[in-house]
Amino acid sequence: ALIEESWPRIEEAVKAGQRFPLLSWVADARRDKFRFSHLTFQEFLAAEYCAERREDPGFAAEWRRAALRGDDPQGLVDNAWWQQVVEMCCDLAAGGGPTPLGELFFSEPDLRLAGLSDPSASCVAALLKQATRVRKALFARGALSGDGVGVLCDGLRRLDRLVSLDLAQNAIGPDGCAHLAALVARQPGLTSLDLSENKLVRGDLVDASYSAVLDQAAHSMAVSTGRRMLDSFFKADASGLAALLDALP
């Protein structure tokens, strides 16, 4: 166990360059500073500290401002260091405490996050699992692939009030459509799904844009017609989009 009396020996060993993989030494303006050699240790200790103090209103408000760089959830996407800490904290705090962590960061019914990528999706999904107020999830203009959407759907399926999902202008392919099909099947209240400007079909078009298929299904709700149109419009993998059309009510 590390006790205060043992610190001088540890400090001496680190300065002497002896093997001590957890800490590194930095001399700054005649002051000795020590930091973790691997950021993961620092992130875990920060997450553990935040999990222990999250029910303190003053600390919770200060933590939220620091992680979001203000009051906008977009700050969590832009502030990458806090993402791992928040995700770890969600795991540590799961099932405990009267205030779900998702309520602290995602407190409004409309959640708008631009520039969401696959690595960021993991943190957002962890918070969505503990968020109950979100009704509209607006994640357009990002870099989400099928893998990222799969992670995100794991959090979105926990939302009881979700009515609108915007994933326009991402990089979602057939595998992402398959994840979304499973989400749509489990979210009967979802009435709006925007997937424009993605790559839902892998391959070449025969003679038309797949947007015609989506428009046909979305505006007339003629899902069976839209499903049949796939065979004539595409000569490659349209399985994910087909599954999504089949999942529409």
Secondary structure, DSSP 8 states (H G I E B T S, - for coil): ---GGGHHHHHHHHHTT-S-TTEEEEEETTEEEEEESSHHHHHHHHHHHHHHHTT-HHHHHHHHHHHHTSS-THHHHH-HHHHHHHHHHHHHHTT-SSS-HHHHH--SSEEE--S-BHHHHHHHHHHHTT--S--EEE--SSB--HHHHHHHHHHHTT-SS--EEE--SS---HHHHHHHHHHHHH-TT--EEE-TTS--SBS-BSSS-THHHHHHHHHH--HHHHHHHHHHHBSSB-HHHHHHHHH--
